[in-house]
Amino acid sequence: MDKTLVWLWLADAVGSGCHYASELLALYPDPAELYDVLRAGTEAPPPCLTPRALAQLQDTTPFDYEERLDHCLLTGVEVLTPDEALYPDRLRDLPDLPLALYVTGNADCLNGRRYVGMVGTRRPSAYGRQAAFDLSLAMAQQGVVLVSGMADGLDSEAHRAAVQADEPTVAFLGTAIDKTYPASNAKLRRAIEKSGGAVCSEYPPAYAGRTTGTFLARNRLIAAQSEALCVAEARTRSGTLNTVGHAERLGRPVLAVPGSIYSALSEGANELLRTHRAEPLCAAADVLRLLGVGEETESPVQQRFDPADVSADARAVYAVLKPTPQGVDALCVLTHLPAGRVLAACTELELAGGAEAQPGRRYVAK
């Protein structure tokens, strides 16, 4: 049996944005084992499965998904599952990671690059459009992969800038992989795919399931794939701020373009700055500096950090630090250590040269 069929069987049953996806994979890293358990009926099913998901798993088999997989192969839709190398590494730590990700374009661009999210209102001002495009273009020219949702407005500006720079860009859809929304972005989508970028969705071709909340669900993927999230222009109540919430939950730094105090379109971005939830974004250099893009490499004579020289707590924190800033809360979750011990470990790592503090008590590996 093709293992991809088993992943499709499982992904379809639990649905997109499944909050217990990682818990389920911790119990059954290979979904074929879960299939065998349910078919044999000799063991109790995982308690995290909802009754609806369990009923669908028992009423279907992986072989029911052969037609879908064949259709994907024939139409150039790649199916990525968590056991494959091409699956985006930055999505693996999500508790609600996609169990099947449908991709058109070039899936190679989903790993091994530097990623920045650019989001904002779908009905921007001329100022917002120009800011999103110019900032995105400058970052793309430095090799950064822009991540967004291919929606009307500022999402599209980010993708267009990357295409103009002839650099890959990643778009996450809230619709079926074979549906471009809005339809007016069909040309932009083709340009993204042609320029080495990727269009991704949790929803299969001809998806006919629930559509409520699918765009909000995809926002977590934009935030997760991004090392930093940029807000070009946003109202106080918008899907953009939903993406910001996901970025904060994941420990991703947020930057916002300051806007006019007289513009309702900038109220959300200005509020992020006023409440210190975001750093000011006035030039692409603000993001590039945060990522360390373009900076000189470490001097060969500089003493290198050795994890063996620090305490067990510091080694545990260092093991989960990344090149992008993470907050203390996120480090507590990853290390299972209390906040006091995490802070002490971060201080120890700073002194030893293994970590660097960023604004907002965030830390990065050095």
N, C-alpha and C positions, 0 to 999 in steps of 0.2 A: 504493500500500500504506500502511495506517495505521502510522505509525512506532511506536506502542505495541506492535504485534504483533512487531516486530523486537526490542524490548527484552524482551518476554516470552519470546521464543525464546532469547535469550542468557541471561537470568536463570535460566531453567529448566535450561539445560545446565550452567552453572557452579555452581548451587546457592547456598543462603544462606550468609552468612559467608565468601564466597570471598576468600581472602587475596590473590589477585592481581587483584581487580576493578579497582582504580584503575590498576594497570599496564596492564591490557587496554584501559581507556578512554583512557589516554595514547596508545596505539597507534592505536586506532579510536574517537575521540570519538563518531562516528556508527556504531552497530552495523550499519546497512544496508551500510556499506562492507565490513565483515567478511563479511557474508552474500554480497555480490557476489564477494569474493575467494575464499571457499570454494566457491562455485558454479562459478566459472570454473576453479579449480584451476591457475591460472597462477603463483601465488605460494605460498611456504611459509607454512603457518599460524603464528600467533603462538606462539613457544616456551613462553610461560607457560601455555598451555592444557594441561590434563591430557588423557591419552588418552581417558578416559571422556567428558569434556566435548566434546572434538573429535568423537568418534564420534557423540554425540547431535546436535551441530550439523550434521553431515553427513547424518544420517539423518532430520532434520526440517526443516521450513520455517516461516517466520513465519505462513503461512496456516493451519498446524495449530492456532493459538491463537485463531482467530476465535471459536470457540464459547465459550471462556473469557472473552474480552473482552466478548462480547455478554451473557453471564451476569452479569458485573460491572455492566454498564450497567443491566441490568434489575433488579438487586437492590440498587442504591445503593452499590456498592463502587467507590470511586475508585482508579484505578491511577496512581501517581506515578512518574515516571522522572527520572533526573538531568538531562535536558535541559529540564525544565519548571520554571517559576517557583515553583510551589507545593511542589516537592520541598524537604524540610527542609534549609536551608542548613547547619545544624550537623552534618549527616551527611555532607556532601560531602567533607570532609577525611579521612574514614575510609579506610584502605587496603582495607578489606573492606566498603565501602559497599554498601547494597542496590541492585541494578540495577532492581528493581521493588518498590515499596512499596504495599501494599493498605491502603486507609483507609476507615473508615466514620465518620460524623459530619461535623465541620467541619474540612477540611484547612487552612483559613485560619489556624487557631491554631498551626500548626507553624512559623511564621516571624513575626518582628517583635515578639516578646514577651520577657519575662525568664523563664528556665526553671530550676527547681530539682528535682533528683531526690530522692525520699524512698523509702527501701527498708528492709527489715528482715525478721525471721523471719516465717514463716507461722503459727507457733503462739506468739503473743506473750503476755506477762503483761498484767494490767490496766494496770500502769504504762506498758508499752511502747505499748499501744493509745492511752492518754490522751496520752502525749507526742507520738506521731506525728500524732494528730488535731489537738491544740491548736496544735502548731507549724505544721502544714500550713494550718490555718484562718487563722492570723495572717498567713502569707505570702500566701495566696490573697486575703485582704482588702486586701493592698497591690498586687494586680494581678499577682502572680507565678503562672506556670503550673506546677502540680505535675506531675512526670513520674514514672511508676512502671510496674509490670507487671500490675496488676489481679489479682494473686494473692490467696489467702487471707491474712488477717493484716494486716500493716502497710501493704502496697501498697494494700489496699482502704481503709484508714483515710485515707490521703492523698487518694485520689480522692473519698471521701465528704465530706471537709472542703471540697474545692474545689466540689463540687456544692452543699453547704450555703451556701457563699459566693456561689453563682451565678456562678462563674468557670470558664473552660475548664480542662480537665486532659487530659493526654496519656497514653494507656496503650499499651504495646508488648506484644504477645502472643507467646507461644512456640508458638502453635497456628495453624491455618488461620484466616483472617480471619472466616470465618462460624461459627467455633466459640468459644463462651465457656467458658473454663476458669478456675476451677471453674464448673459450670453454675449454682450458687447465686448467682453474680454477674451473672446475666442482667439483673436489675432495675437493678443498679448501672450496667451497661453502657448501658442505655437512658437512664439519667439523665445519664451522661457525654455521650452524643451529643446529647441534648436541650438540655443547658446550653452548647452551643457547643464542646465538647471533641472529641477525636479518638481513635479506636481504630485502631492500626496493626499490620501484620504483614507479614513477608517471605513468608508462605505463602498461596497462593491459596485461593479457595473449594474445598471438597472435596479439600483436599490429601491425597495418599496416599503421600507419600515418606517418607524416614527421619524418625523422631521423636527419636532419641537425640541429645541435645545441643542441641535447638532452644531450650530455655529458657535455657541458658547463652549461646547465640549472641545471643539478644535482649538480654541484659544489656549488651552493648556499645552498643546503640542507646539504652538508658536513660541510660548514662553520657555518650554523645556529645551527646544532645539537651540535657543538663543543663549549666548554667553552674557549678553546685556540686552535690555529692552529699551527702545527709544520711543517716546511719544511725541509726535510732531504737533498735533492739535487735537483736542478732545473736549467734549462737553462733560459736565459733572456726572451725568447718568448716561453711560454708553458701554458698548461691548469692549471698547478700548480699556476702560478701567477694570473690566473683568479680567482681561489679559494681564494687566498690572498686578492684580491680586494673585494670579497664578505665579507670576515672576517672583513676587515677594515670598510666597509660600515655598518656592524652590530655591530661595536665596540668590536669585539673579538681581544684579544691580539695575536700577531703573533711572533713566535720564529723560528729561522733558524740555522741549523747546519753550522758552518764555514767550507769552503772547500778550496782546493788548489787554489792559484791564477793562476795556470797553467792549470786548468781543466775547459773546457767549460761547463761541467755538473754542476759546482758549481757557475757559473757566476750569475745566478739568485738569489741564496741564499746569496751570498756575496754582491750583489747589495742591497738587502733588509737590510742587516746589515750596509752597508756603508751609506745608506740614512736614517738610523734610523727608517725604517718601521718595523723592527723586532728586537727582543732582541736575544742575542746569546743563542744557545741551545747546551750546552756542556755535560750535564748530565740530567738524568730524574728529578733530584732534582730541576732543574731550572723551570720545569713545575709544579711539585708537590708543590713547594714553592708558586708559583703564585696562585695555586688553594687552598692553605691552607690544602692540604692533608697530613696527618701524623703529623700536628702540635698539640700541647697540647691545650685542650679546655680552655675556659675562666675561670679564677679563680672565685670561688664562691663569694669572697669578693669584686670583682671588681664592681664598680658602673655601673649599666646598663643604656643604653641610653633610654630616653623617648621622643618620637616625640612631645608630648605635650609641651615640654620645648623649642622648637625652632620655628622660624618664619613660616609663611604659605608657602613661597617659599622653605624653607628647608624641610618642610614636603612633599611638592609636589615632590621634587627631591628624597627624601628618599623613597617615595612610589614606585619609578621605579628603584631604585638601585638594583643590583643583586650581588650574590657572585663572579661573574666574572667581570673584569674591563670593564667600558664603558667610551667612550670619551665624551667630552663636547657637540660635535655636536649631538651625539645620544641622550643625555639627553635633549638637546633643543627640539628635535623632539618629544620625549615622554612626556615632560612637557608643551610644547607650550610656553616656557619662552625664552627670549633672552639670549645670551651667558653671558653677564655681570651679570645678576641675577642668572644664573645657577652657575657661578663660585663663587659668593658671598655665595650662599646657600651651595655649597660644602665645602667652608672654614668654614662656621658656623657648618656644620655637623662634620667636622674633629675635631673642638675644643670641640664639645659636645660629641664626641665618637660615632657618628652614621655612619661615613664613614671614609675610609682610602684612601689616594692618592697613585696611582701607577705610574710607569714611563710613560711619554707621556701624562700627564694631564688626566689620566684615574682614575676612582673612583670605589670603591667597598663598599657594605654595610658591616658594622661591627656588 
